């Protein structure tokens, strides 16, 4: 469950969670919690996104490995 995993990110127990789906309601409420804890939430391209329509997945992190995860996804799609 992405909510439980994201709470582990907010608590500092894990570094990162990825969300491959397009459902905005699963991520919208998590964004302020994660960012309030010093983390970062973007789509899989590393961009901010709106949550009033389908989303392009999500990367939820403590911020330390966020950019590396975005780059990993970009390289994976290029192959």
Secondary structure, 3 states (H helix, E strand, C coil): CHHHHHHHHHCCCCCEEEECCCCHHHCHHHHHHHHHCCCEEECCCCCCCCCCCCCCCEEEECCCCHHHHHHHHHHHHHC
